């Protein structure tokens, strides 16, 4: 179930969906997320993750088929975002052109 204040990302492109299907049950690979922007502003850090503006501590649901993965933005750092699902950390690098 998606938290009331969470963000629902919807469907993934085919290649990312396939990566998720190949992952072990319950695991979400870093390839399921795309970080395109990071803003570090003292006490408040923001990142664009899968096209949505997110801040540290924010929770969201990533839907793949009928499965919804609950994820929390744990930390936003220079060049990467650290997400958390259950007790697992998912490190997602900033995608640079």
Secondary structure by P-SEA (a helix, b strand, c coil): cccccccccccccaaaaaaaaaccccccccccccccbbbbcccbbbbbcccccccccbbbbbbcccbbbbbbbccccccbbbbbcccbbbbbccccc
